Amino acid sequence: MAMFRHLQNKWVSFYRNPTEEGLIDTLFPMNHLREWIVREEYSDEQASIQAKNLDDQLWAMEEYKIVNSLCNHTKHYKPDLKRNPEYVTTELKGARAGLMKCGDPLDVTHFMVDGRDIRDIFIEVYRIYYAFFEPADENDYPA
């Protein structure tokens, strides 16, 4: 749970104020949290099934594949391009129509991956982790 809380803190900070340092601080736990969950030794068979389902769900997402590839390109001098395809990454400074998020300052930095704001990619992966760690209580929603 501590690694998920770490990711939450980094993700919220990056979402509110996208910086290069925040990008890397969010990218690594966004990628490696899956490994931490799947490799954990579970004595409870149900927990093991949930971890496998999470693994399958993440690998089925294009967004997670992007996160994984970006992370591997960041940490390996010569990444395996067959396993970790390259993506076109650009950094755009300043307010841009269609990219601004509620609360963004006018001097915001947009980190783009193949034309998509990295925050839009991260949020899709984060939602999967959030659902794993914070499952909805049936009492949260009226019948």
N, C-alpha and C positions, 0 to 999 in steps of 0.2 A: 504494500500500500504506500510505503514511503516514496518509492520511485514514481508512482502515479501522482502523488501530491507534488513532487518535484516538477514533473511535467506540467501539471496544472499551473504552478507558479510561473514557470518559464513561458508557457503558452499565453497566459493572460498578459504578462508583461510585454511580450513580443507583439501581441495583437494590438495593444494600446499604443505601443511605440516601437514600430519596426526598425531595428538596427541590424547591422551585420553581426555584431556580437550576439544579439538576441536571437537572430536566425540560427546560428550555430548552436546556441544554448538550448533552443527548442528542437532543432532537427535531430540531435543525437538521442535524447530520451524518447522522442516521437518514434524513432526507428527501433531502438533497443529495448523498449518496454515489452514489446511482443516477445522477444527472445527471453527476457527475464521471466515472463509469465509461463511460456511454453516449457522452458528448461527447469522450472521449479519442480522439485520432487513433491508430488501430492500423494498423501495417503488416502484421500477421499476420492473415490472413483468418479463421483459427480463433478468435482472440481477439475479433474483431468479432462473430462468430456467438454466442459466449458472452455478450458484452455485450448483444446483442439479446435473447437468451433470458432473461437476468436482468431486463431491462426489461419484457418481456412477463409474466414470472412475478410481478414486483412489482405491476404494474398490475392483474393478475388478483385480487390479494388485497384484501379489504375492509380489512385492517389497514394496508396501505400507503396506501390512499386516505384513511384516518383520519389517519395521520401527515402526509401531504401537506397535507390540509386544515387541520389544526391548525397546521402550520408556516406556511402562507400566511396564516392568520388572525392569527398572532403578528407577522408582519413587514409586513403591509399595513394601513394605517389603515382603508380601506374595501375589504375583499376582495370578489371576484366570487362571489356566493353560488350562482350556477349552476354554476361550476367548483369551488367550495370550500364544500360544504354545512356548515352549522353543526351541531355536536354538543353534547349536553348534557354539560357538564363540571362536576364537583363535587370538592371537596377534603374528605376525611374524616380527622379526626385521631383517633389511638388505635387500639388493637387491635380488629379486627373479625373475627368468625368467618367463615370462607370466603374471606377476603381476605389473611390473614396468610401470609407466605412464611417458609420456614425461615430462622431467624436474625434476623427482624424484631424490633426492640425494641417494648415495649408502647406507646411513644409515637410509633409510625410514622405517617407521613402517606400516605394512599392518594389518588392522583389518579385520578378516575374519568371515563370517557368513555362516555356512554350505558350506564351501569351496569357497565362493565368496568374493571378496574384497568389503567391505562396500561402497567404492566409486562407484563401478559399480551398486550397489543397489540404492544409493542416487541419482545418475545421472538420472535414469529412473523416479523417483518421481519428481525430480527437473524440468525435461522437461515438465511435466504436469502443474506444477505451473507456469512455465515460459510462456507457451502457454496461460494460463488463464490471466496473468497480462500483457503480452507483445504480444498481438495478432499480427500476421504478417499483415503488410500493403500490400494491393494488388499491390502497386507500388514498393514493395521491389523486386519483381520477374518479369523479362521481360516476355512478352506474347509469 
